[in-house]
């Protein structure tokens, strides 16, 4: 057992900023959607737009980080241990069975995480970003100005954006719960805060 | 590391681009201070008409006053005679109908219905002398009534049922010597009382505006802009800016908020962007008829009831007529929340003789527009709903003769005989009448433009952006955040969240139980 740096400083910054922004965007977004009342509609719109811009900047920084550090490889999907990982969550975890995959600095994600996070990165986030930008820069039918985004109404854009938001809420709930499934209920959380995690064996060759 | 150099520079540039594009544009300077400065200077007459030798005489005939006016203001009468104030009709292009000459002269409404055969009474508000029937000479300049608009003595008034002639009590000499720029009282005398009483027609134009405060009308309030009508409704060669779509069809000569306030008067871009699809009035006039009631509905079908063989009236506690034997049943409203429609500045009209179905409400002046229409904005309207006489055989609305000086002339208000009244009216306009009548529902749309509230009392975001009771709930041709949602997405989304919570709960419970067992 030795403590090892699993999450670099930027990694942690990115993760926590992203989690804050997503939750804030969810809160303000669902207020705009009419599901809840918190800040007041006008403030919610203003906050949502500002947070959206911050999120875009963060995404750009994160993309840069992923490619410069090679971290993007963490998200390459694998079938190896995929079923074993699923079986672990369905039965093994109740019998105190060991995790079928081991976390290392070079392979932080188990096969299920890889799949879900990859889907987030290449599907959900892009859908939210594109629909969000269209939402912001949509030009209403008007006689003046260029019809740069001549899409037929906001409906499709808005409904896609809402569907994505529902998915993200679901993700956050599941994610918050799965944090507790580390070697101890708080080990994952501590790791994401400090960056360090106790790892049994260093096996750099895995994956 | 070198191979990341170009992509990383590109990414930084993209990031900066995003930050730059969303950075707030500099807010346009708020020009209300300049406007206040400009309009606080009251216009002063440049001349004193009482000193003019041409007016040092006793006028007994109003036509002589007109002749005296024309003597100096030569040519002005031709401008007046080219105006809709004089002709009561305008050349209009109506979608699907072509070019038509439309105005009070020939159109039907759903209040007193129409002027034909009733000129003696209705044309009290014509800016001329003696338009008592269709034989009136519109080319005779001496019949132009300069005083109705230019009297500054506040003593001029027209005679009731006098076809536009002045009341005999008026001292024309006094009036002629005290003329000037039109004031609220000139315009309001007719425009506040259209339809036979105060605020009957417009809802946002009524006698309280003669002397009001900014809470009622921020522009006309004496503690607000203290504006005169003609400050906004400016005139060039006696052609006034602004017209109302009860009679107009084309998107021209409109008096707009933007002419003073610009199209982007707010510091907040999001609010300015609303202006692309939402008229200023929609948010800035949360309600109309703020002081005195306006007529919301008129049912002609109940007219003719008698008490002890005599016509009668019933009034509410505020003096609004609820029933009149000569006119039927009325509904009134105060502090009315407008209805909202898309409007691109063009309207069509029910023209006398148009064959139409009797089933639905007949739109007297359909306002055109939709979300997809690049020129259309959401505007507030007063909808006046009526039940009025109709010829079910010829299938058109009828023009009844309502007014008569005495019994036996066919006027409904004296004889209470619809058949005779309609026969007289239809003969006059040259259309056949089948001899049977029924009543149909009609609607008339009055864009609400006045009684603008102070900015602290505008329509709030969630009065429209809300699922329940949105002000624009009836405008369903577009998606509006906060109001609209997709039911399937909502259901599946909520269900997924609930199932996830349930799954987490069950999973966690089983984990806790199994751990305890071990």
Interface residues (C-beta under 8 A of the other chain):
Chain A: X32 X33 X34 X40 X41 X42 X45 X46 X49 X53 X56 X57 X60 X61 X63 X64 X67 X68 X89 X93 X94 X95 X96 X136 X140 X141 X142 X143 X153 X154 X155 X158 X159 X162 X163 X165 X166 X167 X169 X170 X173 X174 X177 X180
Chain B: X1 X4 X7 X8 X11 X12 X14 X15 X18 X19 X22 X270 X273 X276 X277 X371 X372 X373 X374 X375 X376 X460 X461 X462 X465 X466 X467 X478 X479 X481 X482 X483 X484 X485 X486 X489 X490 X492 X493 X494 X496 X497 X500 X501 X503 X504 X507 X508 X510 X511 X514 X515 X518
